[in-house]
């Protein structure tokens, strides 16, 4: 979402725009009840290795975990051990608030740079899923649909779908990710 906001605000600075399974392809405030920054902050303070791994397992990797993904959990969990974690948690809470209150999905048609969307179709990331009933949860974070919808919304955009890959194609199938990225940069 931050990259999209930058591309919208400073189009003259952007030659090419690449999005890899970005958050913000849907407006979550239409489905998820608003929570204040303080609520997100309290949740962040409870974050630990196990909760990060569970979140990634369910959302990023659609319940298909491999041991080599542990290093990415350790990276994020390491923040929770930092003496300044309360500040980090507060910044994360502010980020969640921005995600809910400043969606970019409605502004995709205003992107002017040639755009490459690289989408792992198994991604199920959607902020706030635990706050909604199961029947609503099933409609959120469907990147196999969101990628196509986003490609139609962004002028001069190309979609590369990587089948059977979750939120992090560069981790799960690096060659399938890097090949179209390099080709797009060379064009």
C-alpha positions in Angstrom: 0.0 0.0 0.0 2.9 2.4 0.8 4.4 1.8 -2.6 1.1 2.4 -4.3 0.6 5.6 -2.3 4.1 6.8 -3.4 3.4 6.0 -7.0 0.2 8.0 -6.8 1.7 11.0 -5.1 5.0 11.1 -7.1 4.3 9.7 -10.5 7.2 11.6 -12.0 9.6 9.6 -9.8 8.3 6.2 -11.1 9.6 4.6 -14.3 8.3 1.1 -13.6 6.1 -0.1 -10.7 6.3 -3.7 -9.4 3.9 -5.2 -6.8 4.4 -8.6 -5.3 1.3 -9.9 -3.5 0.7 -6.4 -2.0 -1.8 -5.8 0.7 -4.5 -3.3 -0.2 -6.1 -5.1 -3.2 -9.4 -4.9 -1.3 -11.0 -2.5 1.1 -11.1 -4.4 4.4 -13.1 -1.7 6.2 -16.1 -2.9 4.1 -16.0 -6.3 6.0 -14.0 -5.8 9.2 -15.2 -3.7 12.1 -13.0 -0.8 12.8 -10.6 -1.1 15.8 -8.8 1.9 17.3 -5.0 2.2 17.2 -4.9 1.3 20.9 -6.6 -2.0 20.2 -4.0 -2.9 17.5 -1.2 -1.8 19.8 -2.4 -4.1 22.6 -2.5 -7.0 20.1 1.0 -6.2 18.9 2.3 -6.3 22.4 1.1 -9.9 22.6 2.9 -11.0 19.4 5.4 -13.8 19.7 7.1 -16.4 17.6 4.1 -18.8 17.7 1.5 -16.2 16.8 3.7 -14.9 13.9 4.2 -18.5 12.6 0.5 -19.3 12.9 -0.5 -16.1 11.0 2.0 -16.8 8.2 1.0 -20.5 8.1 -2.7 -19.7 7.6 -2.4 -16.6 5.5 1.0 -16.4 3.7 1.4 -20.1 3.0 -2.2 -21.3 3.0 -1.4 -24.1 5.6 1.6 -25.4 3.5 4.6 -24.9 5.8 8.2 -25.8 5.1 10.9 -25.7 7.7 12.9 -23.2 5.6 10.1 -20.6 6.3 11.1 -20.6 10.0 13.9 -18.0 9.3 11.3 -15.5 8.3 9.4 -16.0 11.5 12.6 -15.6 13.5 13.2 -12.3 11.7 9.9 -10.9 12.8 9.9 -12.5 16.2 13.3 -10.9 16.8 11.6 -7.5 16.9 9.5 -8.6 19.8 12.7 -9.1 21.8 14.0 -5.6 21.1 14.2 -3.2 24.0 12.3 -0.7 21.9 9.5 -3.1 21.0 6.8 -0.9 22.5 7.7 1.7 19.9 7.8 -0.9 17.1 4.4 -2.2 18.3 3.0 1.3 18.3 4.3 1.9 14.7 2.7 -1.4 13.7 -0.6 -0.3 15.2 -0.5 3.0 13.3 0.2 1.0 10.1 -2.9 -1.2 10.7 -4.9 2.0 11.2 -3.6 3.4 7.9 -4.5 0.1 6.1 -8.1 0.4 7.3 -8.6 4.2 6.9 -6.6 4.9 3.7 -7.3 2.2 1.2 -5.6 2.5 -2.2 -7.8 0.1 -4.1 -10.0 2.8 -5.5 -7.1 4.8 -6.8 -5.5 2.0 -8.9 -6.8 3.6 -12.2 -4.7 6.7 -11.4 -1.4 4.8 -11.5 0.5 6.0 -14.6 3.7 3.9 -14.5 3.9 0.6 -16.4 3.1 -1.9 -13.7 4.0 -5.6 -13.1 1.8 -7.5 -10.6 3.4 -10.7 -9.4 0.8 -12.7 -7.6 1.0 -16.0 -5.7 -2.5 -17.4 -6.2 -2.5 -19.3 -2.9 -2.1 -16.1 -0.8 -4.9 -15.6 1.7 -3.6 -12.5 3.5 -6.3 -10.1 4.7 -5.9 -7.9 7.7 -8.7 -8.4 10.3 -9.9 -11.9 9.3 -10.2 -13.1 12.9 -12.7 -10.2 13.5 -15.3 -11.5 11.1 -17.5 -14.6 10.9 -16.2 -17.6 9.0 -18.5 -17.0 6.0 -17.1 -13.5 5.6 -13.5 -14.7 6.2 -13.8 -17.1 3.3 -14.3 -14.1 0.9 -11.2 -12.2 2.0 -7.7 -12.4 0.7 -8.4 -14.4 -2.4 -5.4 -13.3 -4.4 -6.3 -15.7 -7.2 -9.2 -13.3 -7.9 -7.7 -10.0 -6.6 -4.7 -10.2 -8.9 -6.9 -10.3 -12.0 -9.2 -7.5 -10.7 -6.2 -5.3 -9.8 -4.6 -5.9 -13.3 -7.9 -4.7 -14.9 -7.9 -1.6 -12.7 -4.3 -0.4 -13.3 -3.7 1.0 -16.8 -0.7 -0.4 -18.6 -0.3 -3.3 -16.2 0.8 -6.9 -16.6 -0.2 -9.8 -14.3 2.1 -12.7 -13.6 0.3 -15.4 -11.6 2.4 -18.0 -9.9 0.2 -21.0 -9.2 0.3 -22.8 -5.9 2.3 -20.1 -4.3 1.3 -17.9 -1.3 2.2 -14.4 -0.1 5.9 -14.6 -0.8 6.7 -15.9 -4.3 10.3 -14.8 -3.9 10.6 -17.3 -1.1 8.5 -20.2 -2.3 9.4 -20.2 -6.0 12.3 -17.8 -6.6 12.9 -18.6 -10.2 9.2 -18.2 -11.1 9.3 -14.8 -9.4 12.7 -13.4 -10.5 12.4 -14.3 -14.2 9.4 -12.1 -15.0 10.7 -9.4 -12.7 14.0 -9.1 -14.6 12.3 -9.3 -18.0 10.0 -6.4 -17.0 12.9 -4.3 -15.8 14.8 -4.8 -19.0 11.8 -3.9 -21.3 
